[in-house]
């Protein structure tokens, strides 16, 4: 069975069957995706983590399909109705939908009108009317009267029920009609009377139509949510009835031109059976496609958030803004250890600005603070102003000026109240834990964000509208790939971070930390063998992703797996130098030919990776930490003017464009059509979250707080080229994201909303915040 599954998946992903077979075999042996992707390239032909996860998911689906086939075959055979033709058709099924279509005639079901008519002996009447379209239906039916069918009309109704049942149980016809409906159909929406004001955010869908095949993920989910909230009415327009009626007639060779009875039966069968079932299938497919698209957005944006540039080992003062309850402050050293904490009340109603300024200046001076991390929730704008004054005061006093940076605090409150935070800071007030989290996520976003459920980080659209199990599985995979892609310092990593390392369970992670606390820092990777419950298989999976800096074995600081150390020793021996002398020796390493050191175990791909790793051991794949410098005097939306060229930070990327923070407490939108002079199919091909960019202001709507930006600095101001389709002319017109629920840039204040500060800097925010502003909801 694995060969068949491998062949199917290989064709789908454009790989060789041998590659997929090897991947499946390695997965079945208990190997993790990160380990296979990094250290088993020879076996899989270099399949990356994305391809491997696709292989894993598709294999699960195809195995479930195969199990269902066996169940279906057994059920039909038990009825004595399984022939070679049907067996072959079932064997050829590639989807669960097709399999269920074939099984439909044999399923046990409640007795239908068609079943009753058959039992009454009316099937010959149906056959007679099909065979000879010249027959008079009523006269013919009069010869088939029986109990329960006392007149011709009743008998004809029974015959029609039998014929329509045949339509509905014909797998080939059902499949053909289903595909035609999805290819030709449109989804239409209208506002439910009296819901115009309440559902204003769905205004662009009050009279809307778009082909099913063209609807993008975010629009499908918006329409479905509008329907669920009782604002929108959705209707599926399959197209011309005549087309489908003709398909039915041809499938059963029915002469509908000569027989009005047959024509009416076909029309009734289409409208009451096939149109209904095809519509339901279309909605299911739309939802599945929307979920796949949404999961892709979740995954892509979570990856960007996790792999955002770390500020690195610097002392940071974290500020968790608030009004009545004050601004919670925590200082952490370069390693993330909490040094000090305080709560100040600079804002209303206390307004103790001067005292707060003095307290924060003292904290920064005492601990040599280099960065001021300001959470972007409630009172962020005012708190960033305070941070800038703190920085200016220190500079005026001759001290080093710390840099204020606005940091997304999405999920910080979730962490603060978690059991993990309670274990980490048992004696610290819950409110202060958030300030610690904000400071640490500036130092190293990945190390801090792994402590939070990925779903709480807020990186996608319509988070609660998609399959939660699939969402969790997808996001967990992204976290695992991100952590292992960067690597983990064995001697400083927290248990939550270690848990995300390939092959390390939560129990093993706790045991690693406990062993480290008892015995001190690990000196070599081999020492992991002494950790309880970390056996040979777990060591094989995790060792290459765990790094030891300054240990007894120089290679332990690199991504070279311990199993490959003999390769490095061979290279060193051939070059007449020690292993330590190879590391970082670019001149020598560039002259090496990987093929000279490959063998049956370690092929050219692995040796190539080893040489690259030796050149830059333990290098961090994340970008260099940068912040955008906001323009002085441009601090609110009303300060903006078309034509301004500003620096900003990409806060989030969606399917329709990118949000950019330009320091006016309201992100601007660069629509996908304004990203490049060339066609852009995916905004992420142009920009990524956290990237610093230069943009031009095209248009500003102060009242609605909408800012239109462009990355093309030679664009003319005011030329947003943004379509505003209305009415029935909107069919297909929303390809540029014209709907308000996908494009509105309005800010939603309150905790978790974004309030950016004037001439400070920004390190980006969360997708959830941008999407809330865009009308998506969380």
TATA-V142187 format. One line per field, one symbol per residue. phi: phi as a letter, one per 40 degrees, with the letter a starting at -180 (. if undefined). Layout:
# TATA-V142187
phi = ???
This chain:
# TATA-V142187
phi = .ccccccccdccbgbcdcccdccccccccgcccdccccbbccccggccccccccdcccccccccccccdcccdccccccgbcbcccdcccccdbbccccccccdcbccaccbdcccccccgccdcdcccccbccccdccccccbcadgbcbcccccccccccccccdcbcdccdcccdcccccbcbbbbaccdgbcccbdcbdcbcaaaaddccccdccdcccccdcccgcbbbbbbchcdddccccccccbfcccccbcccccccccccccbccccccccccccccccccccccccdccccdccccccccgcbcbbcbbcacdcgccbabbcccgccbaaabbbcbdccfcccccccccccccccbgcbbbcbcccdgcdccccccccccccccccgccccccbcbcbdgccccdccccccccbcbcddcccccccccccccadccccccbddcccgbabfdccbdcccccccccccccccccccgbcdcbcccccccccdgbcdccccccccccccbgcccacdcdcccdgbcdcccdccdccbbbcgccbdcccbcccdcbddcccccccccgacdccccgcddcccccbdccbcaccbcddccccccccccbcgcccccccbbcccccgbbadcccbdhcbbbabccabbcbibcbcbgbgaccbccdcbcacccbcbdccbbbdgccbbbbccabbcccfbbbbbccccccdgccfccbcbfcccdgccccgccccbbdbccbchdgcbbccdccbbbgbbcdccccccgcgc
